[in-house]
Amino acid sequence: MTEQMVQKDADELIDPVEQHSGYEETESRIGLWGHPLHAMTVAFPIALTFCTLGADGLYWWTGDEFWARAAVWAAGTSFLFGLGAAATGVAELLLVPGIRMRAPAWTHAVIAVLLLSLLATNWGYRLYGYQAAVLPYGILLSLFNVIVVMATGWHGGKLVFDYRLGTSKGS
């Protein structure tokens, strides 16, 4: 085949998903004054997941009970705020056809559900005996949670920056 024929064939390829009505509809429906709530609510569980690991590390380093107590609070709060972020994310996923049709949105959702279950596990593990829970399993679980939150954030960021999903087109 000549290069010109190969280019012609490539130009004729049609993505059936892109042909579906609603594919271009990607604007956030869950927001306040044009600001998507999901983007606003994910910051808290992300930050608190890192804080849990930090508090675990400081407890390991200093042996001060304060840091073990801070870690249990950070773990619990990251899970509870994660529920709020999950609620807004699921609402966007189900209500906006252009988001729902894209496979990367589902990848992000599945990893986020895994993260939410890990955050709950980390908190639950610490509730009864937070000092004993830190070493070795609590800090390892916190480290794993940080890795999973980074993977979730990577995929969420790709959805926003590469596909413009869940954003506002402006007026």
N, C-alpha and C positions, 0 to 999 in steps of 0.2 A: 504494500500500500504506500501511496505517496503521503508525504506530510500533510498536504492539503486535504486529502480524503480523511485522514485520521482526525484532523481538526474539525472537519464538517460533521463527522460522527459524534465527536465530543460535544459539539454545539447542539446537537439534536437530542441529547439525553435529557429526560424529564424526570424530576423527582416527584413521585405521586403524592408525597406528604405535602410538598409545597403547593400542589394544585388544590388542596382541600380548602374549602371556605373557612375563614377564621385563622388561617396560618399567619397572616400578617398582624393579627390582633394580639399584641404582646404587652400592652400598657397595663400597669398595675390597677387593680380594682379595689384593693384593700389599702387605703391610705388616708392621710389627713392633708388637705389642701395641696394635693399633688405629690406628696411625699410618701413613698411606699413604706408601710408599717413593717414589712418583713425585713427590709434593709436596716431599719432603725432598731428592731428588737434583737437581731442576731449579735450585735456588738456586746451585749451583756453576758450571755453564756460563753462567748469566745474569751472575753477578758477574764471571767471568773474561772474558766478552765485553766488558763495560764496561772492565775493567782493560787489555785489549789496546788499545782505543782510547785510554785514558788514557796508556799507555806510549808509544804512537805519537806522541801530542801532545807529551809531554814530550821525546821524542827530537827532534822537529821544533823545539821551542823551545830546548832546551839543546845539541843535537848530541852529547850524552854517549852513548857506545856501550852503557852499562849499560841504558838504556831500550829500545834496539833488541833487546838480548838478553832483557830482561824481557818484551817484547812477543811474542817467539817462544815463550817458555815459557808465557805466558798463553794464546796462541792454541792451542798444542798441548794444554794442560791443559783448556781449555774444550771442545775437540773430544773428548778422551778421557772427560771427565766427562759430556759430552753423549751419548756412547754408552750410558753407564749410565742416564741419564735416559730415553733412548729405549727401552732394554730394558724398564724398568719401565712406561713409558707404553704401549708396544705390548702388553705382558702385560695391563694393565688393559683396554685397548681390546678385545682378543680374548677375554678371560675373563669380562667382565661384560656381560651382554646389554643392560642398560639404558643402558650407555655406548655400546656398539656400534651401537645402533639410532638414535642421534641424529646428525643431519647435522653439527651444530657440532663434535662430537668428531672427525669425519673431517677437517673444515676445520683444526682445531688440529693434527692428525697430519700433514697434508700440508705445512702451513707449517713444522712442526718438522723434517720430513725435508729441506725446502729449507734451513732454518737449519743443520742438521747438515752438509749438503754444502758450504755456504758456510764453516762453521768449519773443515772439512777443507781447503778451498781456501786459506783464509787461512794456515793452519799450513804447508801444503805449499809455498806461495809463498815463505815466509820461511826454510825449512830450509837452503837453500844460498845464503847471502849475506843474512843478516837485516838488516844495515845498509842495503844498497842496496834492499831490498824495501820499506822503510817509505815512502819518498817517490817518487812520489805515489800509487802504486797500493795499497800496504799500508794506508795511513791511510784511503783511500777505501773499501777493502774492509772495514776495521774499522768505519767509520761505517755502511756498509750493513748489516753484521752486527748492529749495535746497533739499527737500525731494524727489522730482521726479528725480533730477539729481543723487541723491545717488542710487535710484532704477535702473535707466538706467545704471549707472556705475557698479552696482552689476551684472546685467545681462550681460553687455559687458565683464566684467572681467571673469565671468564664461565661456563665449564662448572662451576666450583666454586661460585661465588656465586649464579648465577642458577638452575642446575639441580641443585646439590648432588651433582654427579657425583664419584665417587672419594673420597668422604668416609666417615666412619663415623657410623652412626646413634646410636651410644652404647648403653649398657645401661640 
